[in-house]
């Protein structure tokens, strides 16, 4: 008896639609698709304001909002804008990128297990980052040159190379979601083996620094990490949102998409490239924060309804999850943990639940 990978169950009932007309133009919309993103956005603003005020020097939420609006004392402005704001901005941008990436890849693959974590993007980024950390810590000329490139740039390059390798091996006159996931799992294991080997051959202080990065952390993140990621999202987010119609067609299968005039290989390639680029830039800024891209799209589709993960709600939920996890890791727990530890605590049980549910369905 063989087991199949779990697929998301279709919606049990269609969502109510409402028509809107403006002059000669008319259209329909689903209320939940509007209400859920707005509610998540409000919660995200509140969580970010609360996080900006928590720390060794507490600042109330009204004072934080006053600082953001240009008021406040000089001390408060320095703490909020220079010390805490860059970390929160990186958390929002990374969560937004991972949520969108997960929604794109899961819709394309028609599989809730498809995410950058499973497809080897984060593991490939780990190879590049660990290589720079290990070689950059040496006194050789090569090590010094590689260390000057920077961990984020190496992580971005490693993630892109790994993703192109996965998609190249999975390509057979098009991309099949199941084959893509299986190849990604295998290459992910190989990549982590390479990372572990490099750690065993490195100095103990370099291995410690590499382990912190591999876990996924927002510690020490500043505007140097936020600005490149923001510029990348200015290009990638509109591209992702523009693919909404294509994603809606691709979810019905290749034959149906071709009959509707969609060039399937080109559309699949475009979705994959944008999804991988979002994940790679996110990993380059904060390390491989696990399970955000896996969990968030499925939460979004259950809140907003529909037959596929909504892009805007997925991105905003990713940002909310990361900001909230970082707030808990910094202020609630007795010791400060990397944010990747908390997201793994949330995501790992969900992954096990998906696998168990898929096993039960396959035996029916």
C-alpha positions, -999 to +999 in steps of 0.1 A: +000+000+000+014+034-009+008+067+007+002+099-011+011+134-001-017+153+015-037+177-005-059+204+008-096+196+009-118+217-014-141+243+001-173+227+014-195+255+002-190+285-020-185+319-004-212+345-008-204+371-034-216+407-036-218+428-067-204+463-070-210+488-098-192+521-104-205+538-135-201+515-165-179+491-145-191+463-124-176+433-105-181+409-076-162+405-044-162+382-014-167+401+019-144+377+039-116+384+014-118+421+024-126+418+061-098+393+070-069+413+056-082+445+072-086+428+106-051+412+104-036+446+094-051+462+125-037+435+147-003+438+130-002+476+137-011+469+173+015+442+177+042+463+161+034+493+184+034+470+215+067+455+204+083+489+199+074+498+234+086+467+252+122+463+264+146+474+290+132+509+287+094+505+285+074+530+264+036+530+264+017+524+231+004+560+229+039+573+233+051+550+206+024+561+183+033+597+191+069+591+182+059+575+149+038+607+142+068+630+149+062+638+186+078+624+217+110+630+237+145+627+222+152+596+243+120+580+232+127+588+195+162+573+197+150+541+213+120+536+190+134+548+157+170+537+160+171+507+183+138+489+179+121+500+147+147+484+123+141+450+140+103+453+137+105+464+101+127+434+092+102+411+110+073+426+090+091+424+057+104+389+062+070+377+074+053+393+044+078+377+020+075+343+035+037+344+036+034+354+000+061+328-011+042+300+007+009+310-009+023+311-044+041+277-041+013+259-024-012+271-050+010+261-078+018+227-064-018+222-052-002+207-020-001+222+015+033+207+021+049+227-007+069+256+009+104+270+007+113+249+038+104+217+020+118+226-014+153+232-002+154+270-006+162+277+030+187+248+032+205+261+001+207+295+017+221+279+048+250+264+028+260+298+014+257+316+048+276+289+067+303+287+041+309+325+044+308+324+082+333+295+084+357+308+057+353+344+068+364+335+103+398+322+090+429+343+086+435+333+050+431+357+021+403+337+006+385+337+039+388+374+043+375+381+008+345+358+013+337+373+047+336+407+030+308+396+007+285+392+036+263+365+049+230+379+034+245+380-001+258+344+002+225+332+016+206+348-013+229+331-038+227+298-021+189+298-020+186+307-056+211+281-067+193+254-047+159+264-061+171+263-097+186+229-090+153+216-076+132+229-104+157+218-130+155+182-118+117+184-115+111+198-149+096+173-174+078+194-200+063+213-171+064+212-133+045+186-113+037+196-077+043+161-063+076+155-081+088+190-071+080+183-034+097+149-034+129+162-051+129+191-027+128+169+003+158+148-010+179+179-018+170+195+015+184+165+033+216+166+012+220+203+018+217+200+056+243+172+055+267+196+038+259+222+064+266+198+092+299+187+076+311+223+074+302+229+110+322+199+121+352+212+102+350+248+115+363+265+146+341+264+177+334+301+176+325+300+139+302+270+145+284+289+173+278+319+150+266+297+122+242+278+145+226+311+156+220+321+119+207+287+109+180+288+137+166+321+122+170+352+143+161+389+143+188+398+168+210+426+156+189+433+125+190+469+113+184+491+084+212+475+065+190+443+062+157+462+059+165+484+030+176+457+004+146+435+014+122+465+011+136+473-024+132+436-035+096+436-022+087+467-041+093+447-073+082+412-062+050+419-043+032+436-073+044+407-095+030+382-070-004+400-068-005+403-106-004+365-108-038+361-090-058+352-121-031+328-133-030+310-100-068+307-100-066+289-133-036+267-125-053+252-095-077+234-117-050+214-135-028+218-166-054+206-191-080+231-179-055+259-178-044+252-215-081+251-226-085+286-210-055+299-230-028+299-203+007+290-214+012+265-186+050+261-185+056+299-187+030+306-160+044+279-138+079+291-142+069+327-134+051+317-102+080+296-091+106+323-098+087+350-079+079+326-050+115+315-047+129+350-049+106+361-021+118+333+001+155+338-008+155+375+000+137+368+033+162+342+043+191+365+033+178+391+058+169+370+089+181+335+083+160+304+076+130+310+098+111+277+095+075+269+090+061+304+084+057+299+047+042+264+054+016+273+081+005+308+072-012+302+038-033+274+053-044+296+082-053+323+057-074+301+035-093+289+065-100+324+077-108+340+043-123+310+027-120+301-010-103+274-029-067+286-026-046+306-001-053+344-005-021+363-013-027+395+007-041+377+038-012+353+037+014+380+035-001+400+064-006+369+085+031+361+080+041+395+092+018+392+122+031+358+131+067+369+130+062+402+149+042+384+176+067+355+178+096+380+182+077+399+209+071+367+229+106+356+224+120+389+237+097+398+265+075+369+277+099+339+279+123+338+308+152+337+284+156+353+249+152+328+222+157+332+184+124+338+167+130+307+146+126+285+177+091+297+183+080+294+147+093+258+147+073+251+179+042+263+161+049+248+127+063+214+135+030+200+151+011+214+122+034+196+097+029+163+117-009+169+116-007+173+078+013+141+074-010+121+097-041+134+079-026+125+046-018+090+057-053+085+070-069+097+037-046+075+017-057+044+035-094+050+030 
